[in-house]
Amino acid sequence: MRLYFENRAGRISDDPAGFARLTYSAGQRSEDELRALLGHVTRLLARRADGRLLVDQRLMQPFSASEQRHMTQQWMPAAVAEGGYRYGAVLQAHDVFARLATATVTTQGRELNLTYRYFDDEPAAVQWLLTRPT
């Protein structure tokens, strides 16, 4: 797996199996760090041109209200328009509040024709993602 970008918010990898991978880090992050991380996700999605992203939120802290607004109003529309983002396989956070914050964000994705599916098991998430059309 090739590391594409990393900061305190998380890391992005180009998975040789055939998708981009976003892994959120445990612990605190600044909103600027999250914005930088997401910007690099968009760039990797555009480079890959398959629209598939595995999102590992297992250790993630909940999104703040401001982070949720950024994701739904800025990042997700840009990731779709500029990165070709279409499919997200989400490994669910252990933290229940992080799960709730994610549900708020992904509900907005329906308006953008994004398809999300939630998993507790990584092999199942990868298998589902690889069956999505490119």
Order of alpha helices (4+ residues) and beta strands (2+ residues): beta-beta-beta-alpha-beta-alpha-alpha-beta-alpha-beta-alpha
